[in-house]
Amino acid sequence: MVLSSLQNWLSKAPNYTIFRVNKLTNFDINQLQKFLEEQSKELNSALIPDISFIQPDCVVVKQWPTDTVVERSGNEVIVDTICGAAVLRGAHVYAPGVLGLPTNVQLEEKVDIYADLDGQCKRGLKVEYNGNKLYVGTGYLKMLRHDLFDNGILANGIAIHTLLPTSRLPVINETVCPKGQLLLQNFPSIVTGWVVDAKAYEHILDMCAAPGNKTTHLAEMSDNKAHIIAIDKSEQKVAKIKQTCETQGVSCVDAYVYDSRKCHSDRNADLKCPPFSSKTFDKVLLDAPCSGLGQRPQLSECKMSPKMLQSYKFVQRKLFDAAVQVLKVGGKLVYSTCTVTIDENEGMVAWVLKNFQCLQLIPADPFYGGPGLPDVGLSDEHRAMVQRFGPLDDPLRKVEDLSKNTLGFFIAAFIKIRDYETNTQNNKA
């Protein structure tokens, strides 16, 4: 029900590009401005997108002015929907995403980028694609057909330098500044870090931490002085966490390969690595694995089965049970998802309040998102304490356009008011 009502909103790109500023570095906003000034010359725009700070560690870049246009070239390049969505968010086209390219287009020639909405275009197409397609932007060709399709191996690198997406978001990323100063990050993800509010010398667990963006945010908030344990379940994911920490200059994080559902044990527990004994951490962040249905733009229909959708809440419940056990009495637990389903958001909070008498819901401030949905199991008092990011208006709390034009996201915060008690209902439906 919620998903269908949000379908039109989910199909469109957010209206803002968000950077998290690394507080451990000396960031100069003039570097962003100079980059956009150079782009404005290429686009023949008299103005550049507005740049502003929401907090000292969050920079918002708006769209190009409405009169900024690029004439189409007539040379159609077909890309997959993942690539098309990235272009709408302000990315270049990378070689693996290209499906079709005319034979007569030359390097540096202007091309029009179309996303294959039906997924029917065969890689290497030479002629015009007559399937269902969406124009997402225009750019300059950087790789020829031979490089893309004829080498027998999947090509890498930038295939099209995007000039302007139809979303009018600037084509910009963290490489415009020295390494580690900026990180592209969705606004609600940054807000999640603010809700955790990491302090120096706190012992903090990030349970499902890859790729490490929230982990490094917590480290930077604590001036690199908290002790943060980051867990994820594969070597590849943990390697990414470590890489992110290195790039951001973070040294207070220890990352481990471990199943967070099993991170609690009072047998053979260790204070330094998982599993951990009861009441180990001052704060726990559970940015839970979820259905991901808040991502924008979604250019293809959700093909997830009802059974698959239902499965996420059971994983989240097991993770939550472990989180509560390793949290100290008086400690804070922050739960977040990047989805819009009720089961994984308000439904999860209602389940927690029913099954964990040791927890109390607290305001997930600072508030930028709207309240939780009405009539889905939470009282007005409780839904006012959580944050749901989306397009819906609610008189319980008005929000700015930035919070409506980001991805779908949910945040809730709890405090542990007494010792954990085993509840046989915890892992039941």
Summary of the structure (lengths in Angstrom):
residues: 429
radius of gyration: 22.8
end to end distance: 20.3
largest distance: 70.7
contacts: 1479
relative contact order: 0.12
helix: 27%
strand: 24%
